[in-house]
Amino acid sequence: MYLITVFGNLFIILAVLSDSHLYTPMYFFLSNLSLVDICFTTTTMPKMLVNIHTQIKAITYEDCITQMFFVNVFAVLDDLLLTVMAYDRFVAICHPLHYTVIMNPRLCGLMLLGSWIIIVSLFYCTSLGVYLGSAATHNSQSSSIASVMYAVVTPMLNPFIYSLRNNDIKRALKAFLFKGTINGELT
């Protein structure tokens, strides 16, 4: 699942970067979402895989705080990027004639920067209270299942949900993966 997540999201990033037709706000945000999903999964999965392999489930306090910091940063950034993507689609649908004026490169950059700045401020206010709360009040089994769903399954499915159903992305992926081929034959 980890490899599917990393490679699926990496292919989306490479497809967007390699095809100039995809240099639009929607694909800009989509490639950033893919990058965040890779980072989000990478903050937890390597340690999870080591724990499964060694059957040692201990983590130092410092490592736990560091991991929780990055999990929260990337989770909130993921949510903010999805919000920005929803706004992009709203403008495209409700104001199609003004879309290119409204969603200009400067605004896209500002919205992305704003997403990064907001996560830093939100992190300090909310995550410490949640994750430093009493462990006795949480059900370990249900928390583990919810954590795996959120940390592994969602980032793994995002490339399929947001990209691989899209014909432009499919075309760009084929062009990227099969560069130097014509009709499946090497040139």
C-alpha positions in Angstrom: 0.0 0.0 0.0 2.9 2.4 0.8 4.5 1.8 -2.6 1.2 2.2 -4.4 0.7 5.5 -2.6 4.2 6.8 -3.3 4.4 5.7 -6.9 0.8 6.6 -7.7 1.2 10.2 -6.4 4.7 10.4 -7.9 3.3 9.5 -11.4 0.8 12.3 -11.0 3.5 14.9 -10.2 5.7 13.7 -13.1 2.7 13.7 -15.5 1.8 17.2 -14.6 5.4 18.5 -14.8 6.0 16.7 -18.2 3.0 18.0 -20.0 2.7 21.7 -20.7 -1.1 21.3 -21.4 -1.5 20.5 -17.7 0.0 23.8 -16.5 -3.3 25.0 -15.2 -4.4 25.9 -11.6 -6.3 22.6 -11.2 -3.3 20.5 -12.1 -1.0 22.7 -10.1 -3.0 22.1 -7.0 -3.4 18.4 -7.9 0.3 17.9 -8.1 0.8 19.7 -4.8 -1.9 17.4 -3.3 0.1 14.4 -4.5 3.3 15.8 -3.0 1.5 16.3 0.3 0.0 12.8 0.2 3.5 11.3 -0.3 4.9 13.3 2.6 1.9 12.5 4.8 2.2 8.8 4.3 6.0 8.9 4.6 5.7 10.4 8.1 4.0 7.3 9.5 4.4 4.3 7.2 8.2 3.6 7.6 7.8 3.4 11.4 4.6 1.4 11.0 6.4 -1.1 8.7 9.3 -1.4 11.2 6.9 -2.0 14.0 5.1 -4.7 12.1 8.4 -6.4 11.1 10.1 -6.3 14.5 7.0 -6.6 16.6 8.4 -3.7 18.7 5.8 -1.0 19.1 7.8 1.5 21.2 8.6 5.1 20.1 10.4 7.7 22.1 8.5 10.8 23.3 10.6 13.0 21.0 10.0 10.8 18.0 6.3 10.7 18.7 6.0 14.5 19.0 8.0 14.9 15.8 5.9 12.4 13.9 2.7 14.0 15.2 3.9 17.4 14.2 4.4 16.3 10.6 1.3 14.2 10.5 -0.7 17.2 11.5 1.1 19.6 9.2 0.5 17.4 6.2 -3.1 16.4 7.2 -4.2 20.1 7.5 -2.3 21.0 4.3 -4.1 18.1 2.6 -7.5 19.6 3.8 -6.6 23.1 2.7 -5.5 22.0 -0.7 -8.8 20.1 -1.2 -10.5 23.4 -0.2 -8.5 25.4 -2.7 -9.2 22.8 -5.3 -12.9 23.1 -4.6 -12.7 26.9 -4.9 -10.9 26.4 -8.3 -13.7 24.2 -9.5 -16.3 26.6 -8.2 -14.8 29.5 -10.1 -14.5 27.3 -13.3 -18.1 26.3 -13.1 -19.8 29.4 -11.8 -17.6 32.1 -13.5 -16.2 30.4 -16.6 -15.6 33.6 -18.6 -13.7 35.1 -15.7 -11.8 31.9 -14.7 -8.4 32.9 -16.2 -8.6 36.3 -14.7 -9.6 35.1 -11.2 -7.3 32.0 -11.1 -4.1 33.7 -12.2 -0.7 32.3 -11.3 -0.2 34.9 -8.6 -3.5 34.0 -6.8 -2.6 30.3 -7.1 0.8 30.9 -5.5 -0.8 33.0 -2.8 -3.4 30.4 -2.1 -0.7 27.7 -1.8 1.4 29.9 0.4 -1.6 30.7 2.5 -2.3 27.0 3.0 1.2 26.5 4.3 1.0 29.5 6.6 -2.4 28.4 8.0 -1.2 24.9 8.9 1.6 26.3 11.0 -0.8 28.4 13.1 -3.5 25.8 13.3 -1.1 23.1 14.3 0.1 24.8 17.5 -3.5 25.5 18.6 -5.2 22.2 18.0 -2.9 19.3 17.7 -1.1 19.5 21.0 -4.3 19.4 22.9 -5.6 16.4 21.0 -2.4 14.3 21.0 -1.2 15.2 24.5 -4.6 14.3 26.0 -5.1 11.4 28.3 -4.5 8.1 26.5 -7.0 6.4 28.8 -9.9 8.1 27.1 -9.1 6.7 23.7 -10.1 3.2 22.4 -6.8 1.7 21.1 -8.4 -0.7 18.5 -10.7 1.8 16.9 -8.0 4.5 17.0 -5.6 2.2 15.2 -8.1 1.3 12.5 -9.0 5.0 12.0 -5.3 5.9 11.8 -4.5 3.4 9.1 -7.5 4.4 7.1 -6.6 8.1 7.3 -2.8 7.7 7.0 -2.6 4.9 4.4 -5.8 4.3 2.5 -6.9 7.9 1.7 -3.5 9.0 0.3 -3.3 5.8 -1.7 -6.7 6.4 -3.2 -6.3 10.1 -4.0 -4.4 9.5 -7.3 -7.2 7.2 -8.5 -10.0 9.5 -7.3 -8.6 12.9 -8.5 -6.4 11.9 -11.4 -6.5 8.6 -13.0 -10.2 9.0 -14.0 -9.1 12.2 -15.8 -8.3 11.8 -19.5 -5.7 14.6 -19.6 -3.8 12.9 -16.8 -4.1 9.5 -18.5 -2.7 11.0 -21.7 0.1 12.7 -19.9 1.0 9.6 -18.0 1.1 7.5 -21.2 3.3 10.1 -22.9 5.6 10.3 -19.8 5.9 6.5 -19.4 6.3 5.7 -23.0 8.5 8.5 -24.2 10.3 7.5 -27.4 7.6 5.1 -28.5 5.2 5.3 -31.3 2.1 3.0 -31.0 3.9 1.0 -28.3 7.1 0.4 -30.3 10.4 1.9 -29.4 11.7 4.5 -31.8 
